[in-house]
């Protein structure tokens, strides 16, 4: 019975990793779709978001059943509750990738991104994908130091977001209001995607240490290097 319980906990973790990998791939493909005006790829990203939604629903069902049947306490309870919150972050990340793809579909056959902003949007997309890949690694490894690194990595996304606005506010902007709206939305989607990746990592910090990342004592980080294994009967 206890083995089945731990298998269920492991399955919840596996679902989170799969969600992270799916949404990381989605933001990468959505970026290609928006820059290349690739309608087929955009439609694929939009349709595949159902897989992320299905994983979240399955995770929620499994978590609720565990809470009802096993009444977990201490670390196990943190795993279940924190996993529910992480799944919400990941589901929202999938929605944001879908939003990028929908802008590509809306403007097809034209590209929604002016040529002089292609490099910035490409960098934002690549960074978003790397952040989510790192978040997936944090879920697997429970590495608190790696989780805290995402905070610093996200600063680069904020810099890129500001770069977009500098272009928009420049008197030399010549691409019109519609494109300005598209670029503003895209910048927001990537910035929020990165925020959700950071949020996932912060939740892992809480899962491992019992403390929130912004309240964490450096000594607690060192102590968390070895994750406590759940007790077995």
N, CA, C and O of each residue as an XYZ file, in Angstrom:
932
protein
N       0.830     -1.200      0.000
C       0.000      0.000      0.000
C       0.867      1.252      0.000
O       0.603      2.214     -0.722
N       1.930      1.215      0.847
C       2.817      2.363      0.933
C       3.583      2.558     -0.367
O       3.820      3.694     -0.780
N       3.977      1.457     -1.025
C       4.673      1.564     -2.296
C       3.788      2.232     -3.337
O       4.253      3.073     -4.106
N       2.521      1.859     -3.362
C       1.592      2.466     -4.317
C       1.442      3.962     -4.052
O       1.323      4.758     -4.983
N       1.450      4.332     -2.786
C       1.351      5.739     -2.398
C       2.539      6.528     -2.950
O       2.357      7.602     -3.524
N       3.746      6.004     -2.780
C       4.932      6.698     -3.270
C       4.981      6.697     -4.794
O       5.506      7.632     -5.398
N       4.440      5.659     -5.413
C       4.361      5.651     -6.873
C       3.449      6.773     -7.372
O       3.717      7.392     -8.402
N       2.374      7.026     -6.634
C       1.470      8.114     -7.001
C       2.164      9.466     -6.851
O       2.018     10.343     -7.703
N       2.917      9.629     -5.768
C       3.679     10.866     -5.595
C       4.687     11.040     -6.732
O       4.841     12.139     -7.266
N       5.363      9.969     -7.097
C       6.323     10.035     -8.204
C       5.623     10.380     -9.513
O       6.161     11.129    -10.329
N       4.418      9.835     -9.717
C       3.669     10.104    -10.951
C       3.297     11.579    -11.049
O       3.282     12.148    -12.141
N       2.996     12.197     -9.909
C       2.708     13.632     -9.903
C       3.938     14.416    -10.365
O       3.829     15.337    -11.174
N       5.099     14.043     -9.847
C       6.336     14.699    -10.266
C       6.621     14.499    -11.743
O       7.049     15.424    -12.433
N       6.381     13.283    -12.226
C       6.597     12.993    -13.645
C       5.688     13.848    -14.525
O       6.108     14.320    -15.581
N       4.451     14.046    -14.094
C       3.516     14.877    -14.860
C       3.988     16.322    -14.934
O       3.863     16.971    -15.972
N       4.535     16.823    -13.822
C       5.054     18.194    -13.818
C       6.215     18.331    -14.798
O       6.290     19.308    -15.543
N       7.112     17.361    -14.797
C       8.246     17.417    -15.715
C       7.763     17.383    -17.159
O       8.258     18.137    -17.996
N       6.804     16.518    -17.454
C       6.287     16.435    -18.817
C       5.610     17.742    -19.225
O       5.777     18.204    -20.354
N       4.846     18.337    -18.308
C       4.217     19.626    -18.604
C       5.270     20.688    -18.914
O       5.131     21.451    -19.870
N       6.326     20.730    -18.096
C       7.381     21.723    -18.306
C       8.044     21.529    -19.660
O       8.321     22.499    -20.365
N       8.296     20.290    -20.021
C       8.942     20.024    -21.313
C       8.015     20.380    -22.477
O       8.468     20.902    -23.495
N       6.744     20.102    -22.329
C       5.792     20.430    -23.394
C       5.672     21.938    -23.598
O       5.680     22.417    -24.731
N       5.560     22.683    -22.500
C       5.380     24.131    -22.666
C       6.685     24.788    -23.103
O       6.663     25.802    -23.800
N       7.835     24.215    -22.697
C       9.105     24.731    -23.191
C       9.227     24.555    -24.694
O       9.652     25.467    -25.404
N       8.853     23.380    -25.173
C       8.845     23.134    -26.615
C       7.844     24.046    -27.317
O       8.112     24.543    -28.410
N       6.696     24.264    -26.691
C       5.655     25.083    -27.308
C       6.117     26.523    -27.513
O       5.862     27.108    -28.565
N       6.794     27.100    -26.521
C       7.229     28.492    -26.679
C       8.311     28.598    -27.748
O       8.391     29.601    -28.457
N       9.142     27.569    -27.866
C      10.143     27.574    -28.921
C       9.508     27.503    -30.295
O       9.899     28.241    -31.199
N       8.535     26.623    -30.463
C       7.874     26.471    -31.765
C       6.999     27.683    -32.079
O       6.889     28.086    -33.237
N       6.382     28.261    -31.058
C       5.576     29.463    -31.273
C       6.453     30.625    -31.736
O       6.035     31.435    -32.564
N       7.666     30.700    -31.200
C       8.594     31.747    -31.619
C       8.965     31.587    -33.080
O       9.001     32.565    -33.827
N       9.240     30.363    -33.488
C       9.522     30.117    -34.904
C       8.324     30.493    -35.767
O       8.482     31.094    -36.829
N       7.136     30.142    -35.312
C       5.921     30.448    -36.072
C       5.725     31.951    -36.230
O       5.355     32.417    -37.308
N       5.970     32.717    -35.160
C       5.737     34.160    -35.222
C       6.771     34.851    -36.105
O       6.455     35.826    -36.787
N       8.011     34.347    -36.092
C       9.070     34.988    -36.872
C       9.029     34.576    -38.344
O       9.359     35.375    -39.221
N       8.631     33.349    -38.614
C       8.612     32.835    -39.993
C       7.241     32.909    -40.636
O       7.074     32.511    -41.789
N       6.242     33.422    -39.890
C       4.859     33.443    -40.389
C       4.459     32.045    -40.866
O       3.935     31.872    -41.966
N       4.719     31.057    -40.014
C       4.457     29.649    -40.333
C       3.099     29.262    -39.749
O       2.987     28.963    -38.560
N       2.080     29.272    -40.589
C       0.723     29.010    -40.125
C       0.555     27.581    -39.625
O      -0.091     27.353    -38.602
N       1.129     26.624    -40.337
C       0.991     25.221    -39.941
C       1.585     24.993    -38.553
O       0.996     24.298    -37.724
N       2.742     25.576    -38.311
C       3.387     25.419    -37.009
C       2.576     26.110    -35.919
O       2.430     25.583    -34.816
N       2.052     27.284    -36.230
C       1.222     28.005    -35.257
C       0.001     27.178    -34.874
O      -0.339     27.076    -33.696
N      -0.651     26.593    -35.860
C      -1.836     25.769    -35.591
C      -1.474     24.561    -34.740
O      -2.255     24.136    -33.888
N      -0.284     24.009    -34.974
C       0.157     22.853    -34.193
C       0.347     23.231    -32.725
O      -0.049     22.481    -31.833
N       0.951     24.391    -32.474
C       1.143     24.848    -31.099
C      -0.207     25.058    -30.415
O      -0.398     24.666    -29.264
N      -1.123     25.669    -31.126
C      -2.458     25.945    -30.564
C      -3.170     24.642    -30.212
O      -3.749     24.514    -29.133
N      -3.124     23.682    -31.125
C      -3.831     22.413    -30.896
C      -3.187     21.596    -29.781
O      -3.886     20.951    -28.999
N      -1.862     21.621    -29.705
C      -1.164     20.776    -28.738
C      -1.291     21.269    -27.304
O      -0.901     20.564    -26.373
N      -1.831     22.466    -27.114
C      -2.027     22.939    -25.737
C      -3.015     22.050    -24.985
O      -3.016     22.021    -23.755
N      -3.852     21.330    -25.720
C      -4.787     20.403    -25.064
C      -4.047     19.344    -24.256
O      -4.549     18.884    -23.230
N      -2.848     18.950    -24.715
C      -2.079     17.935    -23.993
C      -1.671     18.446    -22.614
O      -1.703     17.707    -21.630
N      -1.288     19.720    -22.557
C      -0.903     20.317    -21.279
C      -2.116     20.382    -20.354
O      -2.022     20.066    -19.168
N      -3.252     20.795    -20.910
C      -4.474     20.866    -20.101
C      -4.859     19.491    -19.572
O      -5.271     19.360    -18.419
N      -4.726     18.470    -20.407
C      -5.067     17.112    -19.976
C      -4.137     16.646    -18.852
O      -4.578     16.003    -17.899
N      -2.854     16.974    -18.970
C      -1.908     16.593    -17.920
C      -2.247     17.288    -16.606
O      -2.166     16.683    -15.537
N      -2.626     18.562    -16.691
C      -2.971     19.264    -15.462
C      -4.209     18.657    -14.807
O      -4.247     18.469    -13.591
N      -5.220     18.350    -15.623
C      -6.428     17.749    -15.053
C      -6.119     16.400    -14.412
O      -6.627     16.087    -13.336
N      -5.284     15.601    -15.079
C      -4.918     14.307    -14.515
C      -4.140     14.453    -13.214
O      -4.350     13.698    -12.264
N      -3.238     15.436    -13.181
C      -2.467     15.678    -11.964
C      -3.380     16.114    -10.829
O      -3.243     15.637     -9.703
N      -4.303     17.009    -11.114
C      -5.223     17.478    -10.076
C      -6.064     16.334     -9.522
O      -6.270     16.233     -8.312
N      -6.547     15.475    -10.413
C      -7.349     14.335     -9.969
C      -6.535     13.420     -9.066
O      -7.011     12.993     -8.015
N      -5.304     13.121     -9.478
C      -4.428     12.249     -8.692
C      -4.114     12.874     -7.333
O      -4.123     12.189     -6.311
N      -3.838     14.176     -7.330
C      -3.498     14.863     -6.079
C      -4.680     14.886     -5.115
O      -4.516     14.649     -3.919
N      -5.856     15.166     -5.632
C      -7.045     15.220     -4.777
C      -7.348     13.845     -4.196
O      -7.730     13.731     -3.031
N      -7.180     12.805     -5.002
C      -7.406     11.454     -4.506
C      -6.400     11.094     -3.411
O      -6.754     10.446     -2.426
N      -5.139     11.517     -3.589
C      -4.135     11.260     -2.550
C      -4.478     11.982     -1.255
O      -4.353     11.414     -0.170
N      -4.909     13.229     -1.368
C      -5.282     13.978     -0.172
C      -6.439     13.305      0.564
O      -6.466     13.243      1.793
N      -7.394     12.803     -0.219
C      -8.575     12.193      0.385
C      -8.268     10.822      0.998
O      -8.751     10.504      2.085
N      -7.466     10.012      0.299
C      -7.240      8.635      0.736
C      -6.119      8.513      1.750
O      -6.222      7.746      2.708
N      -5.042      9.270      1.542
C      -3.830      9.064      2.341
C      -3.632     10.104      3.437
O      -2.907      9.863      4.403
N      -4.280     11.266      3.287
C      -4.135     12.354      4.256
C      -2.659     12.588      4.594
O      -2.254     12.458      5.749
N      -1.861     12.932      3.582
C      -0.413     13.102      3.805
C      -0.119     14.256      4.761
O      -0.905     15.194      4.895
N       1.015     14.162      5.410
C       1.452     15.198      6.347
C       2.896     15.569      6.020
O       3.566     14.900      5.234
N       3.353     16.650      6.641
C       4.744     17.098      6.552
C       5.201     17.221      5.092
O       4.535     17.863      4.279
N       6.337     16.602      4.770
C       6.926     16.760      3.438
C       5.987     16.276      2.343
O       5.868     16.917      1.299
N       5.320     15.152      2.572
C       4.420     14.614      1.552
C       3.271     15.580      1.263
O       2.860     15.729      0.112
N       2.759     16.226      2.286
C       1.686     17.197      2.082
C       2.205     18.379      1.270
O       1.507     18.883      0.390
N       3.414     18.819      1.559
C       4.007     19.920      0.788
C       4.161     19.529     -0.671
O       3.938     20.348     -1.563
N       4.540     18.283     -0.920
C       4.696     17.815     -2.299
C       3.382     17.944     -3.054
O       3.350     18.469     -4.167
N       2.308     17.472     -2.457
C       1.015     17.468     -3.135
C       0.516     18.892     -3.365
O       0.135     19.248     -4.480
N       0.520     19.693     -2.325
C      -0.020     21.055     -2.443
C       0.835     21.900     -3.381
O       0.302     22.626     -4.221
N       2.149     21.811     -3.245
C       3.034     22.596     -4.105
C       2.945     22.141     -5.553
O       3.039     22.960     -6.467
N       2.766     20.863     -5.768
C       2.620     20.351     -7.132
C       1.372     20.910     -7.799
O       1.395     21.225     -8.989
N       0.306     21.034     -7.060
C      -0.908     21.637     -7.613
C      -0.642     23.070     -8.070
O      -1.112     23.491     -9.127
N       0.103     23.800     -7.275
C       0.408     25.186     -7.636
C       1.345     25.252     -8.839
O       1.181     26.103     -9.713
N       2.323     24.358     -8.882
C       3.233     24.338    -10.029
C       2.492     23.972    -11.306
O       2.781     24.513    -12.374
N       1.547     23.064    -11.198
C       0.805     22.674    -12.402
C       0.014     23.849    -12.951
O      -0.156     23.974    -14.164
N      -0.471     24.712    -12.064
C      -1.193     25.905    -12.521
C      -0.240     26.857    -13.247
O      -0.607     27.433    -14.271
N       0.981     27.027    -12.727
C       1.982     27.850    -13.412
C       2.292     27.289    -14.798
O       2.385     28.036    -15.772
N       2.448     25.988    -14.878
C       2.818     25.368    -16.146
C       1.673     25.420    -17.151
O       1.892     25.623    -18.345
N       0.451     25.234    -16.659
C      -0.701     25.321    -17.563
C      -0.810     26.728    -18.141
O      -1.095     26.893    -19.327
N      -0.584     27.733    -17.313
C      -0.635     29.110    -17.776
C       0.492     29.391    -18.768
O       0.306     30.152    -19.718
N       1.653     28.785    -18.554
C       2.761     28.934    -19.491
C       2.370     28.396    -20.868
O       2.690     28.993    -21.895
N       1.674     27.259    -20.870
C       1.201     26.711    -22.131
C       0.235     27.657    -22.823
O       0.270     27.804    -24.044
N      -0.624     28.297    -22.045
C      -1.549     29.275    -22.618
C      -0.804     30.434    -23.260
O      -1.194     30.919    -24.322
N       0.272     30.878    -22.614
C       1.044     32.005    -23.145
C       1.735     31.634    -24.451
O       1.788     32.445    -25.375
N       2.263     30.422    -24.536
C       2.836     29.962    -25.805
C       1.760     29.916    -26.882
O       2.002     30.272    -28.035
N       0.585     29.478    -26.495
C      -0.541     29.449    -27.428
C      -0.902     30.861    -27.888
O      -1.227     31.065    -29.057
N      -0.849     31.826    -26.987
C      -1.149     33.216    -27.362
C      -0.168     33.725    -28.416
O      -0.566     34.405    -29.362
N       1.116     33.396    -28.252
C       2.103     33.791    -29.255
C       1.731     33.198    -30.612
O       1.758     33.888    -31.631
N       1.384     31.913    -30.613
C       1.019     31.239    -31.856
C      -0.244     31.855    -32.466
O      -0.367     31.927    -33.689
N      -1.169     32.292    -31.635
C      -2.403     32.897    -32.154
C      -2.129     34.243    -32.822
O      -2.805     34.604    -33.786
N      -1.147     34.983    -32.321
C      -0.761     36.226    -33.001
C      -0.189     35.895    -34.380
O      -0.482     36.583    -35.357
N       0.627     34.841    -34.457
C       1.174     34.416    -35.751
C       0.049     34.051    -36.712
O       0.081     34.424    -37.885
N      -0.940     33.326    -36.216
C      -2.073     32.935    -37.063
C      -2.886     34.148    -37.494
O      -3.324     34.229    -38.641
N      -3.087     35.084    -36.585
C      -3.888     36.271    -36.889
C      -3.275     37.103    -38.006
O      -3.996     37.633    -38.852
N      -1.958     37.222    -38.018
C      -1.292     38.099    -38.993
C      -0.850     37.378    -40.264
O      -0.384     38.022    -41.203
N      -0.988     36.057    -40.309
C      -0.614     35.314    -41.509
C      -1.359     35.874    -42.729
O      -2.544     36.194    -42.629
N      -0.682     35.997    -43.877
C       0.657     35.513    -44.253
C       1.804     36.469    -43.909
O       2.967     36.164    -44.173
N       1.474     37.628    -43.318
C       2.540     38.545    -42.908
C       3.126     38.082    -41.579
O       2.527     37.283    -40.860
N       4.301     38.600    -41.274
C       4.895     38.375    -39.954
C       4.456     39.490    -39.024
O       4.442     40.658    -39.412
N       4.101     39.138    -37.809
C       3.671     40.138    -36.836
C       4.841     40.948    -36.299
O       4.638     41.988    -35.672
N       6.057     40.484    -36.538
C       7.245     41.114    -35.957
C       8.061     41.799    -37.051
O       8.482     41.139    -38.001
N       8.294     43.108    -36.940
C       9.134     43.797    -37.921
C      10.542     43.220    -37.954
O      11.029     42.695    -36.952
N      11.181     43.318    -39.084
C      12.513     42.745    -39.239
C      13.524     43.247    -38.234
O      14.393     42.494    -37.794
N      13.417     44.533    -37.859
C      14.407     45.076    -36.933
C      14.204     44.596    -35.499
O      15.030     44.881    -34.631
N      13.105     43.865    -35.236
C      12.872     43.304    -33.909
C      12.973     41.782    -33.885
O      12.785     41.162    -32.839
N      13.268     41.184    -35.030
C      13.359     39.720    -35.099
C      14.379     39.176    -34.098
O      14.107     38.203    -33.395
N      15.545     39.802    -34.038
C      16.601     39.288    -33.166
C      16.182     39.347    -31.702
O      16.490     38.439    -30.929
N      15.478     40.415    -31.317
C      15.045     40.550    -29.923
C      14.000     39.501    -29.569
O      14.087     38.860    -28.522
N      13.011     39.329    -30.444
C      11.971     38.329    -30.183
C      12.568     36.923    -30.184
O      12.194     36.084    -29.365
N      13.489     36.671    -31.099
C      14.145     35.357    -31.130
C      14.870     35.103    -29.819
O      14.787     34.008    -29.264
N      15.578     36.107    -29.321
C      16.309     35.946    -28.067
C      15.349     35.728    -26.900
O      15.631     34.931    -26.005
N      14.221     36.431    -26.904
C      13.221     36.235    -25.845
C      12.667     34.817    -25.882
O      12.497     34.181    -24.841
N      12.388     34.330    -27.080
C      11.867     32.972    -27.206
C      12.858     31.924    -26.762
O      12.498     30.968    -26.076
N      14.119     32.102    -27.155
C      15.151     31.145    -26.760
C      15.385     31.170    -25.254
O      15.572     30.128    -24.625
N      15.371     32.373    -24.688
C      15.556     32.493    -23.243
C      14.392     31.865    -22.486
O      14.600     31.180    -21.484
N      13.170     32.095    -22.958
C      11.997     31.490    -22.318
C      12.105     29.969    -22.325
O      11.782     29.310    -21.337
N      12.557     29.426    -23.437
C      12.693     27.970    -23.544
C      13.765     27.458    -22.582
O      13.585     26.421    -21.945
N      14.883     28.184    -22.477
C      15.954     27.754    -21.557
C      15.503     27.840    -20.105
O      15.821     26.963    -19.302
N      14.769     28.885    -19.766
C      14.276     29.026    -18.397
C      13.359     27.869    -18.026
O      13.435     27.338    -16.919
N      12.494     27.483    -18.956
C      11.584     26.388    -18.648
C      12.316     25.054    -18.598
O      11.961     24.180    -17.806
N      13.331     24.891    -19.435
C      14.146     23.663    -19.359
C      14.846     23.578    -18.007
O      14.944     22.501    -17.419
N      15.328     24.710    -17.518
C      15.980     24.729    -16.212
C      14.959     24.455    -15.109
O      15.270     23.776    -14.130
N      13.736     24.984    -15.265
C      12.686     24.702    -14.282
C      12.381     23.209    -14.233
O      12.189     22.644    -13.156
N      12.336     22.570    -15.410
C      12.107     21.123    -15.445
C      13.224     20.383    -14.721
O      12.968     19.423    -13.993
N      14.472     20.830    -14.921
C      15.605     20.199    -14.239
C      15.492     20.378    -12.727
O      15.822     19.472    -11.961
N      15.025     21.551    -12.304
C      14.856     21.805    -10.874
C      13.804     20.872    -10.283
O      13.975     20.369     -9.172
N      12.724     20.641    -11.014
C      11.686     19.719    -10.540
C      12.272     18.325    -10.331
O      11.956     17.648     -9.353
N      13.128     17.905    -11.263
C      13.703     16.568    -11.195
C      14.724     16.452    -10.071
O      14.695     15.507     -9.282
N      15.631     17.430    -10.010
C      16.782     17.321     -9.109
C      16.526     17.888     -7.715
O      17.235     17.554     -6.766
N      15.508     18.748     -7.591
C      15.249     19.471     -6.328
C      16.485     20.277     -5.904
O      16.769     20.414     -4.715
N      17.210     20.803     -6.891
C      18.438     21.551     -6.647
C      18.073     22.990     -6.286
O      17.672     23.763     -7.156
N      18.208     23.352     -5.021
C      17.817     24.682     -4.558
C      18.699     25.760     -5.169
O      18.199     26.814     -5.563
N      20.008     25.514     -5.254
C      20.909     26.499     -5.853
C      20.505     26.785     -7.300
O      20.462     27.943     -7.716
N      20.214     25.745     -8.058
C      19.798     25.922     -9.450
C      18.477     26.677     -9.520
O      18.287     27.536    -10.381
N      17.571     26.353     -8.610
C      16.278     27.040     -8.582
C      16.458     28.541     -8.364
O      15.800     29.357     -9.009
N      17.343     28.884     -7.460
C      17.564     30.302     -7.162
C      18.247     31.028     -8.309
O      18.119     32.247     -8.429
N      18.975     30.295     -9.159
C      19.628     30.915    -10.315
C      18.611     31.482    -11.304
O      18.905     32.441    -12.018
N      17.419     30.893    -11.345
C      16.423     31.363    -12.302
C      16.039     32.816    -12.056
O      15.684     33.536    -12.988
N      16.111     33.240    -10.810
C      15.816     34.642    -10.494
C      16.754     35.560    -11.271
O      16.326     36.552    -11.860
N      18.038     35.214    -11.263
C      19.029     36.017    -11.981
C      18.852     35.890    -13.480
O      18.942     36.880    -14.205
N      18.597     34.663    -13.956
C      18.392     34.450    -15.393
C      17.225     35.282    -15.917
O      17.256     35.765    -17.049
N      16.205     35.443    -15.092
C      15.014     36.184    -15.515
C      15.309     37.671    -15.711
O      14.576     38.356    -16.424
N      16.370     38.174    -15.088
C      16.722     39.590    -15.279
C      16.986     39.893    -16.748
O      16.681     40.988    -17.219
N      17.546     38.938    -17.470
C      17.812     39.128    -18.893
C      16.504     39.292    -19.670
O      16.429     40.095    -20.600
N      15.477     38.531    -19.290
C      14.181     38.681    -19.957
C      13.610     40.070    -19.707
O      13.036     40.684    -20.607
N      13.768     40.559    -18.495
C      13.300     41.913    -18.186
C      14.031     42.947    -19.035
O      13.431     43.920    -19.493
N      15.334     42.732    -19.244
C      16.109     43.650    -20.086
C      15.596     43.633    -21.529
O      15.461     44.681    -22.160
N      15.316     42.446    -22.036
C      14.803     42.330    -23.404
C      13.421     42.966    -23.534
O      13.100     43.581    -24.551
N      12.615     42.810    -22.496
C      11.291     43.422    -22.493
C      11.407     44.940    -22.569
O      10.661     45.591    -23.300
N      12.344     45.495    -21.811
C      12.570     46.936    -21.861
C      13.069     47.375    -23.235
O      12.722     48.456    -23.710
N      13.880     46.538    -23.867
C      14.383     46.854    -25.203
C      13.230     47.004    -26.197
O      13.234     47.911    -27.030
N      12.253     46.115    -26.104
C      11.085     46.225    -26.983
C      10.392     47.565    -26.799
O      10.038     48.226    -27.776
N      10.200     47.959    -25.568
C       9.504     49.219    -25.311
C      10.313     50.426    -25.774
O       9.739     51.437    -26.178
N      11.627     50.331    -25.719
C      12.453     51.415    -26.236
C      12.232     51.596    -27.728
O      12.192     52.720    -28.228
N      12.087     50.470    -28.442
C      11.783     50.548    -29.873
C      10.402     51.167    -30.100
O      10.227     52.006    -30.984
N       9.442     50.751    -29.307
C       8.073     51.243    -29.479
C       7.960     52.742    -29.208
O       7.184     53.443    -29.858
N       8.733     53.218    -28.253
C       8.663     54.620    -27.865
C       9.569     55.515    -28.702
O       9.544     56.737    -28.559
N      10.358     54.913    -29.563
C      11.285     55.682    -30.388
C      10.509     56.490    -31.433
O       9.583     55.977    -32.062
N      10.884     57.724    -31.608
C      10.224     58.581    -32.606
C      10.375     58.046    -34.019
O       9.629     58.433    -34.918
N      11.336     57.159    -34.213
C      11.573     56.606    -35.556
C      10.718     55.366    -35.839
O      10.827     54.771    -36.911
N       9.875     54.977    -34.889
C       8.990     53.820    -35.104
C       8.116     54.081    -36.328
O       7.448     55.112    -36.407
N       8.120     53.163    -37.267
C       7.431     53.390    -38.539
C       6.519     52.236    -38.926
O       6.093     52.138    -40.077
N       6.217     51.354    -37.964
C       5.482     50.134    -38.315
C       3.997     50.203    -38.005
O       3.272     49.236    -38.238
N       3.535     51.324    -37.488
C       2.103     51.494    -37.275
C       1.614     50.991    -35.928
O       2.334     50.336    -35.175
N       0.340     51.332    -35.654
C      -0.251     51.024    -34.353
C      -0.527     49.528    -34.198
O      -0.283     48.956    -33.136
N      -1.031     48.902    -35.251
C      -1.370     47.472    -35.161
C      -0.148     46.640    -34.796
O      -0.223     45.770    -33.928
N       0.973     46.902    -35.452
C       2.199     46.168    -35.149
C       2.696     46.500    -33.750
O       3.217     45.631    -33.050
N       2.536     47.767    -33.339
C       2.940     48.152    -31.986
C       2.157     47.364    -30.943
O       2.716     46.935    -29.933
N       0.870     47.174    -31.188
C       0.039     46.390    -30.267
C       0.515     44.938    -30.233
O       0.640     44.342    -29.164
N       0.781     44.376    -31.416
C       1.259     42.989    -31.479
C       2.562     42.821    -30.701
O       2.708     41.879    -29.923
N       3.500     43.732    -30.913
C       4.800     43.639    -30.256
C       4.649     43.807    -28.743
O       5.312     43.121    -27.964
N       3.777     44.719    -28.339
C       3.530     44.914    -26.902
C       2.999     43.637    -26.268
O       3.455     43.230    -25.199
N       2.034     43.004    -26.931
C       1.465     41.763    -26.408
C       2.500     40.648    -26.372
O       2.597     39.915    -25.388
N       3.269     40.521    -27.444
C       4.282     39.465    -27.487
C       5.302     39.631    -26.365
O       5.681     38.663    -25.704
N       5.736     40.863    -26.161
C       6.681     41.113    -25.076
C       6.114     40.693    -23.738
O       6.809     40.102    -22.912
N       4.838     41.006    -23.531
C       4.186     40.633    -22.276
C       4.077     39.117    -22.139
O       4.282     38.579    -21.051
N       3.754     38.423    -23.234
C       3.625     36.965    -23.171
C       4.944     36.315    -22.767
O       4.968     35.439    -21.903
N       6.048     36.745    -23.394
C       7.342     36.158    -23.061
C       7.755     36.498    -21.627
O       8.280     35.648    -20.909
N       7.516     37.730    -21.222
C       7.881     38.142    -19.867
C       7.109     37.351    -18.823
O       7.678     36.939    -17.812
N       5.822     37.137    -19.057
C       5.013     36.368    -18.111
C       5.394     34.890    -18.132
O       5.383     34.236    -17.089
N       5.735     34.349    -19.321
C       6.181     32.957    -19.419
C       7.407     32.757    -18.528
O       7.483     31.787    -17.773
N       8.358     33.676    -18.619
C       9.558     33.587    -17.791
C       9.206     33.666    -16.312
O       9.776     32.947    -15.492
N       8.261     34.545    -15.974
C       7.841     34.665    -14.575
C       7.286     33.341    -14.048
O       7.538     32.975    -12.900
N       6.536     32.630    -14.878
C       5.977     31.351    -14.434
C       7.082     30.305    -14.246
O       7.010     29.489    -13.326
N       8.097     30.323    -15.108
C       9.223     29.402    -14.920
C       9.918     29.683    -13.588
O      10.271     28.756    -12.858
N      10.112     30.964    -13.277
C      10.715     31.342    -12.000
C       9.821     30.909    -10.840
O      10.307     30.434     -9.814
N       8.517     31.079    -11.013
C       7.582     30.691     -9.958
C       7.662     29.196     -9.670
O       7.625     28.785     -8.510
N       7.773     28.380    -10.718
C       7.923     26.937    -10.526
C       9.172     26.653     -9.701
O       9.139     25.857     -8.762
N      10.265     27.304    -10.054
C      11.512     27.081     -9.317
C      11.386     27.524     -7.865
O      11.887     26.849     -6.966
N      10.723     28.649     -7.630
C      10.546     29.129     -6.263
C       9.705     28.156     -5.442
O       9.935     27.976     -4.246
N       8.747     27.542     -6.087
C       7.908     26.575     -5.373
C       8.705     25.323     -5.010
O       8.458     24.703     -3.976
N       9.666     24.953     -5.869
C      10.533     23.825     -5.522
C      11.386     24.177     -4.306
O      11.620     23.335     -3.438
N      11.847     25.422     -4.249
C      12.606     25.864     -3.068
C      11.766     25.675     -1.812
O      12.253     25.163     -0.803
N      10.507     26.087     -1.874
C       9.616     25.916     -0.720
C       9.399     24.434     -0.413
O       9.386     24.024      0.748
N       9.230     23.647     -1.459
C       9.014     22.213     -1.278
C      10.171     21.567     -0.527
O       9.966     20.746      0.367
N      11.382     21.946     -0.902
C      12.565     21.316     -0.331
C      12.883     21.849      1.064
O      13.221     21.079      1.962
N      12.775     23.160      1.246
C      13.252     23.777      2.487
C      12.150     24.122      3.476
O      12.404     24.260      4.673
N      10.922     24.263      2.976
C       9.839     24.730      3.834
C       9.843     26.234      3.994
O       9.013     26.778      4.722
N      10.778     26.931      3.317
C      10.860     28.389      3.360
C      10.629     28.954      1.966
O      10.902     28.299      0.960
N      10.118     30.189      1.923
C       9.961     30.877      0.646
C      11.311     31.413      0.193
O      12.156     31.769      1.015
N      11.511     31.469     -1.130
C      12.819     31.807     -1.684
C      13.327     33.155     -1.196
O      14.516     33.295     -0.910
N      12.440     34.161     -1.093
C      12.902     35.485     -0.703
C      13.164     35.605      0.799
O      13.665     36.628      1.266
N      12.823     34.555      1.555
C      13.067     34.551      2.995
C      14.146     33.545      3.382
O      14.406     33.320      4.564
N      14.767     32.946      2.378
C      15.626     31.799      2.635
C      16.969     32.228      3.219
O      17.641     33.111      2.686
N      17.337     31.598      4.302
C      18.651     31.766      4.912
C      19.663     30.943      4.104
O      19.400     29.774      3.821
N      20.812     31.519      3.724
C      21.803     30.747      2.966
C      22.154     29.415      3.621
O      22.467     28.447      2.928
N      22.106     29.358      4.946
C      22.414     28.095      5.631
C      21.388     27.026      5.295
O      21.699     25.835      5.262
N      20.135     27.474      5.041
C      19.086     26.512      4.694
C      19.319     25.922      3.316
O      18.964     24.773      3.054
N      19.923     26.721      2.429
C      20.233     26.216      1.097
C      21.244     25.079      1.192
O      21.091     24.044      0.545
N      22.278     25.283      2.007
C      23.288     24.240      2.177
C      22.685     22.990      2.801
O      23.022     21.867      2.424
N      21.789     23.200      3.762
C      21.172     22.057      4.433
C      20.264     21.281      3.494
O      20.058     20.081      3.670
N      19.716     21.977      2.482
C      18.783     21.339      1.552
C      19.497     20.569      0.455
O      18.845     19.978     -0.407
N      20.820     20.565      0.471
C      21.557     19.853     -0.579
C      21.204     18.374     -0.599
O      21.231     17.738     -1.653
N      20.873     17.830      0.562
C      20.416     16.448      0.646
C      18.931     16.479      0.959
O      18.531     16.902      2.043
N      18.112     16.033      0.016
C      16.665     16.052      0.185
C      16.230     14.874      1.032
O      16.630     13.735      0.792
N      15.414     15.161      2.016
C      14.925     14.097      2.901
C      14.008     13.169      2.146
O      13.070     13.615      1.485
N      14.274     11.874      2.240
C      13.437     10.875      1.604
C      12.222     10.594      2.459
O      12.328     10.551      3.684
N      11.025     10.394      1.816
C       9.850     10.042      2.594
C      10.057      8.734      3.341
O      10.704      7.817      2.836
N       9.511      8.654      4.533
C       9.617      7.426      5.318
C       8.826      6.319      4.678
O       7.776      6.561      4.082
N       9.310      5.126      4.793
C       8.600      3.971      4.239
C       8.303      2.981      5.363
O       9.058      2.858      6.327
N       7.193      2.287      5.208
C       6.791      1.315      6.221
C       7.447     -0.039      5.944
O       7.232     -0.994      6.690
